[in-house]
């Protein structure tokens, strides 16, 4: 990739904190002039995510909207042995959407409430 391409298309950086496994990573996505997006996944100590990073280096707009069972991110995640509820594949897709200009870079969260804390609040 030349520096001219980098000036035309900003690089999208995502930090993904997947939860209890404790293996965060960074995702870098950048649109190329041909409309595809390059993908780099770095920094994870998870063996499955490391395999995913070598098996998934880019995708097209058409691939982005493929059904889950044929989506290249999820098929690569399955081949890499990722846990079905791993949030990293979804984070990759979000990064690709932003790189393609199809979404704004907004935080995504999953929050759990402690059931006991909720019960205590209801009885107060």
C-alpha positions in Angstrom: 0.0 0.0 0.0 1.5 3.3 -1.0 1.3 6.5 1.0 -1.0 8.1 -1.5 -3.7 5.5 -0.8 -3.3 6.2 3.0 -4.0 9.9 2.4 -7.1 9.2 0.4 -8.6 6.6 2.8 -8.3 7.0 6.5 -7.2 4.1 8.6 -9.8 2.9 11.1 -8.5 1.6 14.4 -10.6 -0.4 16.8 -9.6 -1.6 20.3 -11.7 -4.7 21.2 -12.0 -5.9 24.8 -13.7 -9.3 24.4 -14.4 -9.8 28.1 -13.6 -12.6 30.5 -10.9 -14.2 28.3 -8.7 -11.1 28.9 -7.3 -11.2 25.4 -7.9 -7.7 23.9 -6.7 -6.8 20.4 -6.5 -4.0 18.0 -8.1 -4.1 14.6 -6.9 -1.9 11.7 -9.1 -1.5 8.6 -8.4 0.6 5.5 -10.3 1.0 2.3 -8.3 0.6 -0.9 -8.9 2.3 -4.2 -10.5 -0.8 -5.6 -13.2 -0.7 -2.9 -11.9 -3.6 -0.8 -10.8 -3.2 2.8 -7.5 -4.5 4.3 -7.8 -5.9 7.7 -5.1 -6.4 10.4 -5.7 -7.9 13.8 -2.9 -7.4 16.2 -2.0 -7.7 19.9 -4.1 -10.6 21.0 -2.6 -13.5 23.0 -5.5 -15.7 22.0 -4.3 -18.5 19.6 -7.6 -18.5 17.8 -7.5 -14.8 17.1 -3.9 -15.1 16.0 -5.1 -17.7 13.5 -8.0 -15.5 12.5 -5.6 -12.6 11.8 -3.6 -14.7 9.3 -6.7 -16.1 7.6 -8.5 -12.8 7.3 -6.6 -10.0 5.6 -9.3 -8.2 3.7 -12.8 -8.2 2.3 -15.1 -6.5 -0.2 -18.4 -4.6 0.2 -20.3 -7.6 -1.2 -18.7 -9.9 1.3 -19.6 -7.6 4.2 -23.3 -8.2 3.6 -23.1 -11.9 3.1 -25.2 -14.0 5.5 -23.5 -15.1 8.7 -23.0 -18.7 7.4 -21.1 -17.4 4.3 -19.6 -14.2 5.7 -15.8 -14.4 5.4 -15.2 -13.0 8.9 -17.4 -15.6 10.5 -16.2 -18.5 8.3 -12.6 -17.5 9.1 -13.5 -17.3 12.8 -15.0 -20.8 12.7 -11.9 -22.2 10.9 -9.7 -20.5 13.5 -11.6 -22.2 16.3 -13.0 -19.0 17.8 -15.6 -19.3 20.5 -19.1 -18.7 19.1 -19.7 -15.8 21.4 -16.4 -14.1 20.8 -17.0 -10.4 20.1 -13.9 -10.0 17.9 -15.5 -11.0 14.6 -18.3 -8.5 15.2 -15.7 -5.8 15.9 -13.9 -6.6 12.7 -17.2 -6.2 10.7 -17.8 -2.8 12.5 -14.3 -1.6 11.5 -14.9 -2.7 7.9 -18.2 -0.8 7.8 -16.5 2.4 9.1 -13.6 2.0 6.7 -16.1 1.7 3.8 -18.0 4.9 5.0 -21.1 2.9 5.7 -21.2 3.5 9.5 -20.0 6.1 11.9 -17.3 5.1 14.5 -19.4 4.7 17.6 -18.8 2.6 20.7 -20.5 -0.8 21.0 -21.1 -2.3 24.4 -22.6 -5.3 26.0 -23.3 -4.8 29.7 -24.4 -7.3 32.3 -26.3 -6.5 35.4 -25.7 -8.3 38.6 -29.0 -10.0 39.4 -28.5 -9.7 43.1 -27.9 -6.0 42.9 -31.1 -5.6 40.9 -33.1 -7.5 43.5 -31.6 -5.4 46.3 -32.6 -2.2 44.5 -36.1 -3.4 44.0 -36.6 -4.2 47.7 -35.3 -0.9 48.9 
